[in-house]
Amino acid sequence: MTPLPGFNLIFHSIRSGGGMERHVLDLISYAATQNIPCRIVTRQLEWPGTAPQGVEFVVMPDRTPFSRLNNYLFESRAFGKCRNDWPSIGISRAPGPDLCIVGGTHLGHLLDRGKKRIGFFDRATVTRETQLYQKAKRIVSHSAKVAGEIVKHYGIDPDKVVTLYPPVDTDKFSLATRNTREQTRQALGLSSGDLMLLFPSNNHALKGADLILEALEGFDPRVRLVVAGKTPLNAPNVINLGFRDDMPALYAAADAVILASHYEAFGLVGPEAILCGTPAIFSTTVGAAEVLSDYACLRFERTLPALRTALQRALERLDSGTLSLLDNPGQHINYPYSLPQHFDVLFELLAAASSK
């Protein structure tokens, strides 16, 4: 790996969470293991536990009571807080960094949702994204789906974009988590005959809760939807857990993890669950479906009949004992998914971009 003197990273929220929040924590922690110092420019700082050595946090406090306006102001000023002698990584839409990491695009989100009226903040967001992509020397997308959006909707040269699927912490997500499977299921009140569908979601509308609940209405009562997220879903056969920080144990307890997202740039819950031995049931709108095997990922078009067919297939596999134990999970993830494999390449790309 090409040595870096250090790097700046711009991201609005440094705290525990899913998706990009978890990715950023992993990135910073891995850099610390490689003795690469970094300056993190952020709006919110809630590092879980003790922050690694060599990490400097620059927190830019909010100026107004309005979150979207605060984020816009942060993005306008964040790059100015970076060290000039270090290369920079941008994840928030703050134009200027050498390399930007894109987990999803705003235009892609709007188009997938079928939104016809685009308001002021949507237009401002797209303008800021366009500036970020144009100024960056290198763009890292988290799926081929997102790379296509950057090229098609923002007019970016495809040679400037590289796809690096997001990594998984294999120390945390592994078959070792299955040691507590039965204990966790009993605590949830589930029997071996129940089909536990884990639905990790902090945005039920985006993740397709409406379609999932419609598919389960009048369906086999053995199917239990277990929701891990802050907002409850009020429907029969639903178990609401609230926010949970024991996701590896929940993945291992589940028979499948499910997403029916309107827009899902990747969906790291798929590889995470698979490494815990549990397959995924994903709509084809989920980016991770590109790189998961057919056996470990039951795909469906985002329609009610297609989802019910996928659920029926899951029940048949449950009854035959072939659903929720992937005894060699790594073979079902078709990209280099470990933290070192991913971040070593990322830092090489950053070093090359900063030398241009």
KEDOTOR-101784 format. One record per residue (C-alpha): residue in three letters; z, y, x. Coordinates in steps of 0.2 Angstrom, whole numbers, plus 5000, padded with zeros to 4 digits. Example, Ala and Ser with C-alpha at 12.3 -4.5 7.8 and 13.67 -1.06 7.14 Angstrom:
2
<atom res="ALA" pz="5039" py="4978" px="5062"/>
<atom res="SER" pz="5036" py="4995" px="5068"/>
END
This chain:
356
<atom res="MET" pz="5000" py="5000" px="5000"/>
<atom res="THR" pz="4995" py="5017" px="5006"/>
<atom res="PRO" pz="5012" py="5027" px="5011"/>
<atom res="LEU" pz="5016" py="5042" px="5000"/>
<atom res="PRO" pz="5027" py="5056" px="5006"/>
<atom res="GLY" pz="5033" py="5057" px="4988"/>
<atom res="PHE" pz="5026" py="5062" px="4971"/>
<atom res="ASN" pz="5029" py="5073" px="4956"/>
<atom res="LEU" pz="5029" py="5065" px="4939"/>
<atom res="ILE" pz="5028" py="5075" px="4922"/>
<atom res="PHE" pz="5034" py="5067" px="4907"/>
<atom res="HIS" pz="5044" py="5075" px="4892"/>
<atom res="SER" pz="5057" py="5062" px="4889"/>
<atom res="ILE" pz="5066" py="5052" px="4902"/>
<atom res="ARG" pz="5077" py="5039" px="4892"/>
<atom res="SER" pz="5078" py="5022" px="4886"/>
<atom res="GLY" pz="5064" py="5017" px="4873"/>
<atom res="GLY" pz="5048" py="5008" px="4870"/>
<atom res="GLY" pz="5031" py="5010" px="4876"/>
<atom res="MET" pz="5028" py="5025" px="4888"/>
<atom res="GLU" pz="5047" py="5029" px="4890"/>
<atom res="ARG" pz="5050" py="5011" px="4897"/>
<atom res="HIS" pz="5035" py="5012" px="4908"/>
<atom res="VAL" pz="5041" py="5028" px="4916"/>
<atom res="LEU" pz="5058" py="5021" px="4919"/>
<atom res="ASP" pz="5050" py="5006" px="4927"/>
<atom res="LEU" pz="5039" py="5017" px="4938"/>
<atom res="ILE" pz="5053" py="5028" px="4944"/>
<atom res="SER" pz="5064" py="5013" px="4948"/>
<atom res="TYR" pz="5050" py="5004" px="4957"/>
<atom res="ALA" pz="5046" py="5019" px="4968"/>
<atom res="ALA" pz="5064" py="5020" px="4973"/>
<atom res="THR" pz="5064" py="5001" px="4978"/>
<atom res="GLN" pz="5049" py="5007" px="4990"/>
<atom res="ASN" pz="5059" py="5022" px="4996"/>
<atom res="ILE" pz="5046" py="5034" px="4989"/>
<atom res="PRO" pz="5055" py="5050" px="4984"/>
<atom res="CYS" pz="5050" py="5059" px="4968"/>
<atom res="ARG" pz="5053" py="5074" px="4958"/>
<atom res="ILE" pz="5053" py="5072" px="4939"/>
<atom res="VAL" pz="5049" py="5087" px="4928"/>
<atom res="THR" pz="5055" py="5084" px="4910"/>
<atom res="ARG" pz="5062" py="5091" px="4894"/>
<atom res="GLN" pz="5075" py="5078" px="4890"/>
<atom res="LEU" pz="5085" py="5068" px="4902"/>
<atom res="GLU" pz="5096" py="5052" px="4897"/>
<atom res="TRP" pz="5094" py="5040" px="4912"/>
<atom res="PRO" pz="5102" py="5024" px="4907"/>
<atom res="GLY" pz="5116" py="5021" px="4919"/>
<atom res="THR" pz="5115" py="5028" px="4937"/>
<atom res="ALA" pz="5098" py="5035" px="4942"/>
<atom res="PRO" pz="5091" py="5028" px="4958"/>
<atom res="GLN" pz="5092" py="5037" px="4975"/>
<atom res="GLY" pz="5078" py="5048" px="4980"/>
<atom res="VAL" pz="5075" py="5055" px="4963"/>
<atom res="GLU" pz="5076" py="5073" px="4958"/>
<atom res="PHE" pz="5076" py="5079" px="4940"/>
<atom res="VAL" pz="5070" py="5096" px="4935"/>
<atom res="VAL" pz="5075" py="5098" px="4916"/>
<atom res="MET" pz="5066" py="5112" px="4907"/>
<atom res="PRO" pz="5077" py="5116" px="4892"/>
<atom res="ASP" pz="5070" py="5119" px="4875"/>
<atom res="ARG" pz="5067" py="5137" px="4870"/>
<atom res="THR" pz="5065" py="5136" px="4851"/>
<atom res="PRO" pz="5072" py="5125" px="4836"/>
<atom res="PHE" pz="5054" py="5118" px="4834"/>
<atom res="SER" pz="5050" py="5102" px="4843"/>
<atom res="ARG" pz="5031" py="5103" px="4843"/>
<atom res="LEU" pz="5032" py="5121" px="4849"/>
<atom res="ASN" pz="5045" py="5116" px="4863"/>
<atom res="ASN" pz="5033" py="5102" px="4869"/>
<atom res="TYR" pz="5018" py="5114" px="4869"/>
<atom res="LEU" pz="5028" py="5127" px="4880"/>
<atom res="PHE" pz="5034" py="5113" px="4891"/>
<atom res="GLU" pz="5016" py="5107" px="4894"/>
<atom res="SER" pz="5011" py="5125" px="4898"/>
<atom res="ARG" pz="5024" py="5127" px="4912"/>
<atom res="ALA" pz="5028" py="5110" px="4919"/>
<atom res="PHE" pz="5015" py="5109" px="4932"/>
<atom res="GLY" pz="5022" py="5125" px="4940"/>
<atom res="LYS" pz="5039" py="5115" px="4944"/>
<atom res="CYS" pz="5030" py="5102" px="4954"/>
<atom res="ARG" pz="5031" py="5102" px="4973"/>
<atom res="ASN" pz="5015" py="5108" px="4981"/>
<atom res="ASP" pz="5016" py="5096" px="4996"/>
<atom res="TRP" pz="5017" py="5080" px="4985"/>
<atom res="PRO" pz="5003" py="5073" px="4974"/>
<atom res="SER" pz="5007" py="5073" px="4955"/>
<atom res="ILE" pz="5006" py="5061" px="4941"/>
<atom res="GLY" pz="5004" py="5068" px="4923"/>
<atom res="ILE" pz="5009" py="5058" px="4908"/>
<atom res="SER" pz="5013" py="5073" px="4896"/>
<atom res="ARG" pz="4998" py="5084" px="4892"/>
<atom res="ALA" pz="5001" py="5097" px="4906"/>
<atom res="PRO" pz="4985" py="5101" px="4915"/>
<atom res="GLY" pz="4985" py="5101" px="4934"/>
<atom res="PRO" pz="4991" py="5084" px="4941"/>
<atom res="ASP" pz="4980" py="5073" px="4953"/>
<atom res="LEU" pz="4981" py="5058" px="4942"/>
<atom res="CYS" pz="4986" py="5056" px="4924"/>
<atom res="ILE" pz="4991" py="5041" px="4914"/>
<atom res="VAL" pz="4985" py="5039" px="4897"/>
<atom res="GLY" pz="4993" py="5027" px="4884"/>
<atom res="GLY" pz="4983" py="5034" px="4870"/>
<atom res="THR" pz="4973" py="5049" px="4865"/>
<atom res="HIS" pz="4976" py="5061" px="4851"/>
<atom res="LEU" pz="4958" py="5061" px="4845"/>
<atom res="GLY" pz="4958" py="5042" px="4844"/>
<atom res="HIS" pz="4974" py="5042" px="4834"/>
<atom res="LEU" pz="4967" py="5055" px="4822"/>
<atom res="LEU" pz="4951" py="5046" px="4819"/>
<atom res="ASP" pz="4959" py="5029" px="4817"/>
<atom res="ARG" pz="4970" py="5037" px="4804"/>
<atom res="GLY" pz="4955" py="5044" px="4795"/>
<atom res="LYS" pz="4963" py="5061" px="4796"/>
<atom res="LYS" pz="4950" py="5074" px="4790"/>
<atom res="ARG" pz="4959" py="5090" px="4791"/>
<atom res="ILE" pz="4965" py="5094" px="4808"/>
<atom res="GLY" pz="4978" py="5108" px="4809"/>
<atom res="PHE" pz="4983" py="5120" px="4823"/>
<atom res="PHE" pz="4994" py="5109" px="4833"/>
<atom res="ASP" pz="4981" py="5095" px="4832"/>
<atom res="ARG" pz="4968" py="5106" px="4839"/>
<atom res="ALA" pz="4979" py="5113" px="4852"/>
<atom res="THR" pz="4984" py="5096" px="4857"/>
<atom res="VAL" pz="4966" py="5090" px="4859"/>
<atom res="THR" pz="4962" py="5106" px="4869"/>
<atom res="ARG" pz="4976" py="5103" px="4881"/>
<atom res="GLU" pz="4971" py="5084" px="4883"/>
<atom res="THR" pz="4954" py="5089" px="4887"/>
<atom res="GLN" pz="4960" py="5101" px="4900"/>
<atom res="LEU" pz="4971" py="5087" px="4907"/>
<atom res="TYR" pz="4957" py="5075" px="4908"/>
<atom res="GLN" pz="4944" py="5087" px="4916"/>
<atom res="LYS" pz="4956" py="5094" px="4929"/>
<atom res="ALA" pz="4963" py="5077" px="4935"/>
<atom res="LYS" pz="4955" py="5068" px="4949"/>
<atom res="ARG" pz="4958" py="5051" px="4942"/>
<atom res="ILE" pz="4963" py="5045" px="4925"/>
<atom res="VAL" pz="4972" py="5028" px="4922"/>
<atom res="SER" pz="4971" py="5021" px="4904"/>
<atom res="HIS" pz="4982" py="5008" px="4898"/>
<atom res="SER" pz="4968" py="4998" px="4889"/>
<atom res="ALA" pz="4949" py="4997" px="4888"/>
<atom res="LYS" pz="4951" py="5004" px="4870"/>
<atom res="VAL" pz="4959" py="5020" px="4877"/>
<atom res="ALA" pz="4946" py="5021" px="4891"/>
<atom res="GLY" pz="4932" py="5021" px="4879"/>
<atom res="GLU" pz="4940" py="5035" px="4869"/>
<atom res="ILE" pz="4942" py="5046" px="4884"/>
<atom res="VAL" pz="4924" py="5044" px="4888"/>
<atom res="LYS" pz="4917" py="5045" px="4871"/>
<atom res="HIS" pz="4928" py="5058" px="4863"/>
<atom res="TYR" pz="4932" py="5069" px="4877"/>
<atom res="GLY" pz="4915" py="5068" px="4887"/>
<atom res="ILE" pz="4924" py="5062" px="4903"/>
<atom res="ASP" pz="4913" py="5053" px="4917"/>
<atom res="PRO" pz="4917" py="5035" px="4915"/>
<atom res="ASP" pz="4918" py="5033" px="4934"/>
<atom res="LYS" pz="4933" py="5044" px="4934"/>
<atom res="VAL" pz="4943" py="5032" px="4922"/>
<atom res="VAL" pz="4951" py="5016" px="4928"/>
<atom res="THR" pz="4960" py="5004" px="4916"/>
<atom res="LEU" pz="4977" py="4997" px="4922"/>
<atom res="TYR" pz="4985" py="4987" px="4908"/>
<atom res="PRO" pz="5004" py="4991" px="4908"/>
<atom res="PRO" pz="5016" py="4980" px="4917"/>
<atom res="VAL" pz="5031" py="4970" px="4911"/>
<atom res="ASP" pz="5048" py="4968" px="4920"/>
<atom res="THR" pz="5048" py="4949" px="4923"/>
<atom res="ASP" pz="5066" py="4949" px="4927"/>
<atom res="LYS" pz="5071" py="4955" px="4910"/>
<atom res="PHE" pz="5057" py="4946" px="4900"/>
<atom res="SER" pz="5056" py="4928" px="4904"/>
<atom res="LEU" pz="5059" py="4910" px="4897"/>
<atom res="ALA" pz="5078" py="4912" px="4902"/>
<atom res="THR" pz="5081" py="4923" px="4887"/>
<atom res="ARG" pz="5078" py="4907" px="4876"/>
<atom res="ASN" pz="5096" py="4901" px="4881"/>
<atom res="THR" pz="5103" py="4912" px="4867"/>
<atom res="ARG" pz="5089" py="4909" px="4854"/>
<atom res="GLU" pz="5099" py="4898" px="4842"/>
<atom res="GLN" pz="5114" py="4909" px="4844"/>
<atom res="THR" pz="5104" py="4925" px="4840"/>
<atom res="ARG" pz="5096" py="4917" px="4825"/>
<atom res="GLN" pz="5113" py="4911" px="4818"/>
<atom res="ALA" pz="5119" py="4929" px="4819"/>
<atom res="LEU" pz="5105" py="4935" px="4809"/>
<atom res="GLY" pz="5108" py="4921" px="4796"/>
<atom res="LEU" pz="5091" py="4912" px="4800"/>
<atom res="SER" pz="5088" py="4893" px="4799"/>
<atom res="SER" pz="5076" py="4883" px="4809"/>
<atom res="GLY" pz="5065" py="4882" px="4794"/>
<atom res="ASP" pz="5063" py="4901" px="4792"/>
<atom res="LEU" pz="5048" py="4910" px="4800"/>
<atom res="MET" pz="5056" py="4925" px="4809"/>
<atom res="LEU" pz="5043" py="4939" px="4811"/>
<atom res="LEU" pz="5050" py="4953" px="4823"/>
<atom res="PHE" pz="5043" py="4970" px="4819"/>
<atom res="PRO" pz="5048" py="4982" px="4833"/>
<atom res="SER" pz="5045" py="5000" px="4826"/>
<atom res="ASN" pz="5051" py="5017" px="4827"/>
<atom res="ASN" pz="5036" py="5023" px="4816"/>
<atom res="HIS" pz="5033" py="5011" px="4802"/>
<atom res="ALA" pz="5018" py="5020" px="4794"/>
<atom res="LEU" pz="5009" py="5020" px="4811"/>
<atom res="LYS" pz="5014" py="5002" px="4815"/>
<atom res="GLY" pz="5007" py="4996" px="4798"/>
<atom res="ALA" pz="5023" py="4992" px="4788"/>
<atom res="ASP" pz="5014" py="4995" px="4772"/>
<atom res="LEU" pz="5001" py="4982" px="4775"/>
<atom res="ILE" pz="5014" py="4969" px="4781"/>
<atom res="LEU" pz="5025" py="4971" px="4766"/>
<atom res="GLU" pz="5011" py="4970" px="4754"/>
<atom res="ALA" pz="5005" py="4954" px="4763"/>
<atom res="LEU" pz="5023" py="4947" px="4761"/>
<atom res="GLU" pz="5025" py="4951" px="4743"/>
<atom res="GLY" pz="5024" py="4934" px="4733"/>
<atom res="PHE" pz="5021" py="4925" px="4750"/>
<atom res="ASP" pz="5031" py="4910" px="4756"/>
<atom res="PRO" pz="5050" py="4915" px="4755"/>
<atom res="ARG" pz="5053" py="4906" px="4772"/>
<atom res="VAL" pz="5045" py="4922" px="4780"/>
<atom res="ARG" pz="5058" py="4934" px="4786"/>
<atom res="LEU" pz="5053" py="4951" px="4793"/>
<atom res="VAL" pz="5066" py="4957" px="4805"/>
<atom res="VAL" pz="5065" py="4976" px="4809"/>
<atom res="ALA" pz="5070" py="4983" px="4826"/>
<atom res="GLY" pz="5070" py="5001" px="4824"/>
<atom res="LYS" pz="5080" py="5016" px="4818"/>
<atom res="THR" pz="5073" py="5018" px="4800"/>
<atom res="PRO" pz="5076" py="5003" px="4788"/>
<atom res="LEU" pz="5063" py="4995" px="4777"/>
<atom res="ASN" pz="5069" py="4992" px="4760"/>
<atom res="ALA" pz="5060" py="4977" px="4753"/>
<atom res="PRO" pz="5065" py="4958" px="4749"/>
<atom res="ASN" pz="5066" py="4946" px="4764"/>
<atom res="VAL" pz="5068" py="4960" px="4776"/>
<atom res="ILE" pz="5082" py="4961" px="4789"/>
<atom res="ASN" pz="5085" py="4978" px="4796"/>
<atom res="LEU" pz="5094" py="4979" px="4813"/>
<atom res="GLY" pz="5093" py="4997" px="4817"/>
<atom res="PHE" pz="5090" py="5002" px="4835"/>
<atom res="ARG" pz="5093" py="4988" px="4847"/>
<atom res="ASP" pz="5093" py="4987" px="4866"/>
<atom res="ASP" pz="5093" py="4968" px="4867"/>
<atom res="MET" pz="5075" py="4966" px="4864"/>
<atom res="PRO" pz="5073" py="4951" px="4876"/>
<atom res="ALA" pz="5085" py="4941" px="4866"/>
<atom res="LEU" pz="5077" py="4946" px="4849"/>
<atom res="TYR" pz="5059" py="4941" px="4856"/>
<atom res="ALA" pz="5066" py="4924" px="4861"/>
<atom res="ALA" pz="5074" py="4922" px="4844"/>
<atom res="ALA" pz="5058" py="4926" px="4834"/>
<atom res="ASP" pz="5044" py="4914" px="4830"/>
<atom res="ALA" pz="5032" py="4928" px="4832"/>
<atom res="VAL" pz="5031" py="4947" px="4835"/>
<atom res="ILE" pz="5020" py="4957" px="4822"/>
<atom res="LEU" pz="5010" py="4973" px="4822"/>
<atom res="ALA" pz="4997" py="4979" px="4810"/>
<atom res="SER" pz="4995" py="4996" px="4818"/>
<atom res="HIS" pz="4983" py="5010" px="4812"/>
<atom res="TYR" pz="4982" py="5015" px="4830"/>
<atom res="GLU" pz="4990" py="5006" px="4845"/>
<atom res="ALA" pz="4983" py="5010" px="4862"/>
<atom res="PHE" pz="4991" py="4995" px="4869"/>
<atom res="GLY" pz="5007" py="4987" px="4862"/>
<atom res="LEU" pz="5018" py="4981" px="4876"/>
<atom res="VAL" pz="5028" py="4971" px="4864"/>
<atom res="GLY" pz="5015" py="4957" px="4864"/>
<atom res="PRO" pz="5016" py="4953" px="4883"/>
<atom res="GLU" pz="5035" py="4955" px="4883"/>
<atom res="ALA" pz="5037" py="4943" px="4868"/>
<atom res="ILE" pz="5025" py="4931" px="4876"/>
<atom res="LEU" pz="5034" py="4930" px="4892"/>
<atom res="CYS" pz="5050" py="4926" px="4882"/>
<atom res="GLY" pz="5040" py="4911" px="4875"/>
<atom res="THR" pz="5035" py="4919" px="4858"/>
<atom res="PRO" pz="5018" py="4923" px="4852"/>
<atom res="ALA" pz="5011" py="4938" px="4843"/>
<atom res="ILE" pz="5002" py="4942" px="4827"/>
<atom res="PHE" pz="4992" py="4957" px="4830"/>
<atom res="SER" pz="4978" py="4967" px="4821"/>
<atom res="THR" pz="4963" py="4969" px="4831"/>
<atom res="THR" pz="4967" py="4988" px="4831"/>
<atom res="VAL" pz="4981" py="4984" px="4844"/>
<atom res="GLY" pz="4974" py="4986" px="4862"/>
<atom res="ALA" pz="4984" py="4972" px="4869"/>
<atom res="ALA" pz="4974" py="4960" px="4859"/>
<atom res="GLU" pz="4960" py="4962" px="4872"/>
<atom res="VAL" pz="4970" py="4953" px="4885"/>
<atom res="LEU" pz="4980" py="4940" px="4876"/>
<atom res="SER" pz="4975" py="4922" px="4874"/>
<atom res="ASP" pz="4969" py="4916" px="4857"/>
<atom res="TYR" pz="4983" py="4903" px="4857"/>
<atom res="ALA" pz="4997" py="4916" px="4860"/>
<atom res="CYS" pz="4990" py="4930" px="4849"/>
<atom res="LEU" pz="4984" py="4927" px="4831"/>
<atom res="ARG" pz="4972" py="4941" px="4828"/>
<atom res="PHE" pz="4967" py="4948" px="4811"/>
<atom res="GLU" pz="4956" py="4962" px="4805"/>
<atom res="ARG" pz="4967" py="4975" px="4797"/>
<atom res="THR" pz="4965" py="4969" px="4779"/>
<atom res="LEU" pz="4977" py="4961" px="4767"/>
<atom res="PRO" pz="4967" py="4944" px="4766"/>
<atom res="ALA" pz="4965" py="4943" px="4785"/>
<atom res="LEU" pz="4984" py="4946" px="4788"/>
<atom res="ARG" pz="4989" py="4933" px="4775"/>
<atom res="THR" pz="4977" py="4920" px="4783"/>
<atom res="ALA" pz="4986" py="4924" px="4800"/>
<atom res="LEU" pz="5003" py="4922" px="4792"/>
<atom res="GLN" pz="4997" py="4905" px="4784"/>
<atom res="ARG" pz="4991" py="4899" px="4801"/>
<atom res="ALA" pz="5008" py="4904" px="4808"/>
<atom res="LEU" pz="5017" py="4894" px="4795"/>
<atom res="GLU" pz="5006" py="4879" px="4798"/>
<atom res="ARG" pz="5010" py="4880" px="4817"/>
<atom res="LEU" pz="5029" py="4882" px="4813"/>
<atom res="ASP" pz="5029" py="4866" px="4803"/>
<atom res="SER" pz="5020" py="4857" px="4816"/>
<atom res="GLY" pz="5032" py="4863" px="4830"/>
<atom res="THR" pz="5018" py="4872" px="4840"/>
<atom res="LEU" pz="5022" py="4891" px="4836"/>
<atom res="SER" pz="5036" py="4898" px="4845"/>
<atom res="LEU" pz="5037" py="4890" px="4862"/>
<atom res="LEU" pz="5025" py="4895" px="4875"/>
<atom res="ASP" pz="5031" py="4885" px="4889"/>
<atom res="ASN" pz="5019" py="4892" px="4902"/>
<atom res="PRO" pz="5018" py="4910" px="4896"/>
<atom res="GLY" pz="5010" py="4919" px="4910"/>
<atom res="GLN" pz="4993" py="4909" px="4907"/>
<atom res="HIS" pz="4992" py="4918" px="4891"/>
<atom res="ILE" pz="4992" py="4936" px="4898"/>
<atom res="ASN" pz="4975" py="4940" px="4906"/>
<atom res="TYR" pz="4979" py="4954" px="4918"/>
<atom res="PRO" pz="4991" py="4956" px="4933"/>
<atom res="TYR" pz="5006" py="4961" px="4923"/>
<atom res="SER" pz="5020" py="4961" px="4936"/>
<atom res="LEU" pz="5028" py="4978" px="4941"/>
<atom res="PRO" pz="5023" py="4976" px="4960"/>
<atom res="GLN" pz="5005" py="4972" px="4955"/>
<atom res="HIS" pz="5003" py="4987" px="4944"/>
<atom res="PHE" pz="5013" py="5000" px="4953"/>
<atom res="ASP" pz="5006" py="4996" px="4970"/>
<atom res="VAL" pz="4988" py="4999" px="4963"/>
<atom res="LEU" pz="4994" py="5015" px="4954"/>
<atom res="PHE" pz="5001" py="5022" px="4970"/>
<atom res="GLU" pz="4985" py="5018" px="4980"/>
<atom res="LEU" pz="4975" py="5027" px="4966"/>
<atom res="LEU" pz="4987" py="5042" px="4967"/>
<atom res="ALA" pz="4985" py="5043" px="4986"/>
<atom res="ALA" pz="4966" py="5042" px="4985"/>
<atom res="ALA" pz="4965" py="5055" px="4971"/>
<atom res="SER" pz="4976" py="5067" px="4981"/>
<atom res="SER" pz="4966" py="5066" px="4996"/>
<atom res="LYS" pz="4950" py="5072" px="4987"/>
END
